Amino acid sequence: MPRSSLLRSAAFLFVLATSNTAQAAPNTGRVNPLTVPSTLPFQAPRFDQITDADYQPALEQGMAEQIAEMKAIANNPAAPTFANTIEAMERSGRTLDRASQAFFGVSQANTNDALDKVRSIEAPKLAQHSDAIYLDPKLFARVQALYAKKDSLGLDAEQKQVLEIYHSDFLHAGAQLNDADKAKLRLLNTQISTATTDFQQKLLAGTKAGALVVDDKAKLAGLSDAEIAAAAQGAKERGCPANTSCRSRTRRSSPRSPRSQIAQPARRCSRRAGTGRSAATPTIRAR
């Protein structure tokens, strides 16, 4: 079931490291590169074509598409099967997958004000998107029905494991709560996602502001001339006194946090690095 591989991850990181995110607004009539499969090896993101203005509409489109796909699964009049339920969920959310992987990869490595704004807007929406999937009683009923007879479905070991993970994720996400408690949970997840994003951005700003100012070049022994020159330029940009050097502990990268920055609710195949289901990262995917 998992679609990712080390090679695909390597390709993603290579393109990210060697490409600068363009910041121009998309042209009228232009196809958003995040809404179509990439032609690069392993479908690595087309950072040579993606602009900062592409991320938010792609995330919004991806969420809308996946909700429609999940509703079709939940309302399928046919009895639930592994193919029409679990496999169908695995295939859902392709646009959201592309957009969220690219967006959070860039925003974690080299964020800017435009990306921070998108993140603040989309974090609670992504949390709500995940809840709309996990707390759907019709969808959970199909997963529950399959789980109840998993030993008689003729599943191989991998299929059985995927079914068990889906079932566990639904339970942990609150699928068995009553309607009143689900409403409270939705509100909490939205609030936490907003607070988490706000904290991450304030932490990054504070870390960047907490640079070390050095007024004695001898204290920089061991650094190359290029590194010292860069530090001196950093001091100048910060308005520090002349003949000082300034080294930040970080530049534009965002701190990682619990289940961190992404809410990438799509297939179970995309479990991101992080800890526990929280705020900005409820997920349905395991890659």
Number of C-alpha atoms within 10 A of each C-alpha: 14 14 10 13 11 8 11 15 12 13 18 22 16 12 16 21 13 10 13 15 17 15 14 11 11 16 8 6 6 7 11 17 20 30 20 13 14 14 10 12 11 15 13 22 25 20 20 14 15 22 19 18 17 22 24 19 15 23 25 16 17 23 24 15 16 24 18 13 16 22 15 15 21 21 11 15 8 8 10 19 15 21 10 16 21 21 16 16 22 23 14 22 26 20 23 25 24 24 27 23 19 20 26 21 19 22 22 17 15 17 20 14 9 12 21 17 12 18 25 17 14 21 27 25 20 28 29 22 23 26 25 16 24 24 23 18 16 16 23 20 15 22 22 20 14 23 19 10 10 17 11 9 14 11 13 9 8 11 17 18 13 20 22 17 17 25 20 14 19 22 16 13 21 17 22 17 14 10 12 8 12 17 13 10 17 20 15 15 23 22 16 18 28 21 16 22 24 15 14 18 18 13 14 18 15 11 17 16 14 14 17 12 17 18 15 11 12 8 9 15 10 9 11 10 11 9 14 19 14 15 21 22 17 19 23 16 10 12 9 17 11 10 12 18 25 23 20 15 11 15 15 15 16 25 17 13 16 16 20 25 26 32 30 31 30 30 26 22 20 20 18 18 12 15 11 12 17 23 28 32 27 29 29 24 23 20 14
